[in-house]
Amino acid sequence: MIKIFGFIFVLILAAGAAFLIRRDWVVISPNLEVELPSPSGSSTSSPRVEEPKITWPLPVPNLDRPINITENLSPEMQKEAREHIAAFIIRLKEDPELYGHWIDLGLYRKLIGDFEGTRETWEYASRLQPSEGIPFHNLGDLYAFQLKDFKKAEENYLKAVAVQPGQVFFYEKLYEFYRYTLKDMTKAREILEKGISQNPKTSERLGWLLENF
């Protein structure tokens, strides 16, 4: 088992968000361990909406994409990033349907500064599990903070909310995007109101944001 405590801190900073959510829809824990090269990669969450039929095989992203590190990482972190990326690639070549591995591969691609590789992996993950919001949410962050394509950022944040309307955090992230990135106070208020109406029992945080708008 390889401890990834150091990486988790960097991943959180690199994301430009309060936290990153893994494939099991919880915040990455500092005590989390990843078994390489064969973590399960399966999702334990139940689909929130009826999942569209997928026609196999989906075109798989290029898994032989070079591991080019452009971010300012220490030699030790560069070495561990390469090892993790290589391990996920091995498993995905064996089974390209491992949804969680695509999510994690994207996180490491993002860590090293390979944003195009990140985009490809998360877009593929979104096609594998079109009823899960995490790939769309992560793509929203990528477009908003790294690629600076605000139109696509909004599209993906909205997709995350649409496919998992019960994930209150998605509404909060979209609110932050509208208020602090686009400076659109009308949309910021509207998305809070929508999140509260969709989740009346679990939206205390959204209610607080609205009251203190």
C-alpha positions as CSV (number, residue, x, y, z in Angstrom):
1,M,0.0,0.0,0.0
2,I,1.3,3.5,-0.9
3,K,0.4,6.3,1.5
4,I,-0.8,9.3,-0.5
5,F,-1.2,11.8,2.4
6,G,1.2,14.3,0.8
7,F,-0.6,14.1,-2.5
8,I,-4.0,14.7,-1.1
9,F,-3.0,18.1,0.3
10,V,-1.5,19.2,-3.1
11,L,-4.6,17.9,-4.9
12,I,-6.8,20.0,-2.8
13,L,-4.8,23.1,-3.4
14,A,-4.5,22.4,-7.1
15,A,-8.3,22.0,-7.5
16,G,-9.0,25.5,-6.3
17,A,-12.0,24.2,-4.4
18,A,-12.9,23.4,-0.8
19,F,-12.3,19.7,-1.4
20,L,-12.2,17.0,-4.1
21,I,-14.7,14.2,-4.1
22,R,-13.5,10.7,-5.0
23,R,-15.4,8.0,-6.8
24,D,-17.4,7.0,-3.6
25,W,-18.7,10.6,-3.3
26,V,-16.9,11.5,-0.1
27,V,-14.1,13.9,0.7
28,I,-10.7,12.4,0.2
29,S,-9.4,11.3,3.6
30,P,-5.9,12.0,4.7
31,N,-5.8,8.4,5.9
32,L,-6.8,7.0,2.5
33,E,-4.6,4.4,1.0
34,V,-4.5,3.3,-2.6
35,E,-3.5,-0.2,-3.5
36,L,-1.4,-0.3,-6.6
37,P,-1.6,-1.5,-9.3
38,S,-5.1,-3.0,-8.6
39,P,-7.5,-0.8,-6.6
40,S,-11.1,-1.8,-7.2
41,G,-12.2,1.3,-9.1
42,S,-15.9,0.5,-8.6
43,S,-18.5,2.9,-7.4
44,T,-20.6,2.1,-4.4
45,S,-23.2,4.8,-4.9
46,S,-26.7,4.0,-6.4
47,P,-27.7,5.8,-9.6
48,R,-29.9,8.8,-8.8
49,V,-31.6,8.8,-12.2
50,E,-32.2,6.2,-14.8
51,E,-28.9,5.6,-16.6
52,P,-28.9,6.0,-20.3
53,K,-28.0,2.9,-22.3
54,I,-24.3,2.8,-23.2
55,T,-23.2,1.3,-26.5
56,W,-19.9,-0.5,-26.2
57,P,-17.1,-0.2,-26.9
58,L,-16.6,3.5,-26.1
59,P,-13.5,5.0,-27.8
60,V,-10.9,4.9,-25.1
61,P,-8.6,7.9,-24.5
62,N,-4.9,7.4,-25.4
63,L,-3.4,5.6,-22.4
64,D,0.1,5.9,-23.9
65,R,-0.1,9.7,-23.4
66,P,3.3,10.9,-22.1
67,I,3.7,11.7,-18.5
68,N,5.0,15.3,-18.8
69,I,5.2,17.1,-15.5
70,T,4.8,20.9,-15.9
71,E,3.9,21.8,-12.3
72,N,6.5,22.7,-9.7
73,L,6.6,19.5,-7.8
74,S,9.4,18.1,-5.6
75,P,11.5,15.2,-7.1
76,E,9.9,12.8,-4.6
77,M,6.4,13.9,-5.6
78,Q,7.2,13.7,-9.3
79,K,8.4,10.1,-8.8
80,E,5.2,9.1,-6.8
81,A,3.0,10.8,-9.4
82,R,4.6,8.9,-12.2
83,E,4.2,5.6,-10.3
84,H,0.5,6.2,-9.6
85,I,-0.3,7.3,-13.1
86,A,1.6,4.3,-14.5
87,A,-0.3,1.9,-12.2
88,F,-3.7,3.3,-13.1
89,I,-2.8,3.0,-16.8
90,I,-1.8,-0.7,-16.4
91,R,-5.2,-1.5,-14.8
92,L,-7.2,0.6,-17.4
93,K,-5.5,-1.1,-20.3
94,E,-6.7,-4.4,-18.8
95,D,-10.2,-3.1,-18.1
96,P,-11.2,0.3,-19.5
97,E,-14.5,0.2,-17.7
98,L,-13.0,0.9,-14.3
99,Y,-14.8,4.2,-13.8
100,G,-13.1,5.1,-10.5
101,H,-9.6,4.6,-12.0
102,W,-10.5,7.2,-14.7
103,I,-11.5,9.7,-12.0
104,D,-8.2,9.1,-10.1
105,L,-6.1,9.2,-13.2
106,G,-7.6,12.6,-14.0
107,L,-6.7,13.8,-10.5
108,Y,-3.0,12.8,-11.0
109,R,-2.9,14.2,-14.5
110,K,-4.2,17.5,-13.1
111,L,-1.7,17.4,-10.3
112,I,1.2,17.2,-12.8
113,G,-0.3,20.0,-15.0
114,D,-1.5,17.8,-17.9
115,F,-4.9,19.5,-18.2
116,E,-5.7,18.1,-21.6
117,G,-5.1,14.6,-20.4
118,T,-7.2,15.4,-17.4
119,R,-10.1,16.6,-19.6
120,E,-9.9,13.4,-21.7
121,T,-10.0,11.1,-18.7
122,W,-12.9,12.8,-17.0
123,E,-14.9,13.2,-20.2
124,Y,-14.5,9.4,-20.7
125,A,-15.6,8.8,-17.1
126,S,-18.7,10.9,-17.7
127,R,-19.6,8.6,-20.6
128,L,-19.0,5.5,-18.5
129,Q,-21.3,6.7,-15.7
130,P,-23.6,9.5,-17.2
131,S,-25.8,9.5,-14.1
132,E,-23.0,10.4,-11.7
133,G,-22.2,14.1,-11.2
134,I,-18.5,13.8,-10.1
135,P,-17.0,13.8,-13.6
136,F,-19.0,16.8,-14.6
137,H,-18.2,18.6,-11.3
138,N,-14.5,18.0,-11.8
139,L,-14.7,19.1,-15.4
140,G,-16.4,22.3,-14.2
141,D,-13.5,23.0,-11.9
142,L,-11.0,22.2,-14.6
143,Y,-12.6,24.6,-17.1
144,A,-13.1,27.3,-14.5
145,F,-9.7,27.3,-12.9
146,Q,-7.2,25.8,-15.3
147,L,-8.6,26.1,-18.8
148,K,-10.4,29.4,-18.2
149,D,-13.3,28.4,-20.5
150,F,-16.2,29.7,-18.4
151,K,-18.9,28.6,-20.8
152,K,-17.9,25.0,-20.6
153,A,-17.3,25.3,-16.9
154,E,-20.9,26.4,-16.4
155,E,-22.2,23.7,-18.7
156,N,-20.5,21.0,-16.7
157,Y,-21.4,22.4,-13.3
158,L,-25.1,22.4,-14.5
159,K,-24.8,18.8,-15.7
160,A,-23.5,17.8,-12.3
161,V,-26.6,19.4,-10.7
162,A,-28.9,17.9,-13.3
163,V,-27.8,14.3,-12.9
164,Q,-27.5,14.4,-9.1
165,P,-29.9,17.0,-7.7
166,G,-29.5,15.6,-4.3
167,Q,-25.8,16.5,-4.0
168,V,-26.0,19.8,-2.2
169,F,-22.3,20.5,-2.6
170,F,-22.8,20.8,-6.4
171,Y,-25.1,23.7,-5.9
172,E,-22.7,25.4,-3.5
173,K,-19.9,25.1,-6.1
174,L,-22.1,26.5,-8.8
175,Y,-23.1,29.4,-6.5
176,E,-19.4,30.2,-5.9
177,F,-18.7,30.1,-9.7
178,Y,-21.5,32.5,-10.4
179,R,-20.8,34.9,-7.6
180,Y,-17.0,35.0,-7.5
181,T,-16.0,34.1,-11.1
182,L,-18.8,35.3,-13.3
183,K,-19.9,38.0,-10.9
184,D,-23.5,37.2,-11.7
185,M,-25.4,37.8,-8.5
186,T,-28.8,36.9,-10.0
187,K,-27.7,33.4,-11.1
188,A,-25.8,32.9,-7.8
189,R,-29.0,33.6,-5.8
190,E,-31.2,31.5,-8.1
191,I,-29.0,28.4,-7.8
192,L,-29.1,28.6,-4.0
193,E,-32.8,28.8,-4.1
194,K,-33.0,25.9,-6.5
195,G,-30.7,23.8,-4.3
196,I,-32.8,24.6,-1.2
197,S,-36.1,23.7,-3.0
198,Q,-34.6,20.4,-4.3
199,N,-33.2,19.5,-0.9
200,P,-35.3,21.0,1.9
201,K,-34.0,18.7,4.6
202,T,-30.3,18.8,3.8
203,S,-29.6,22.3,2.5
204,E,-28.8,24.2,5.8
205,R,-25.5,25.4,4.3
206,L,-27.3,26.8,1.2
207,G,-29.9,28.4,3.4
208,W,-27.1,30.1,5.4
209,L,-25.4,31.4,2.2
210,L,-28.7,32.8,1.0
211,E,-29.5,34.5,4.3
212,N,-26.0,36.1,4.2
213,F,-25.9,36.9,0.5
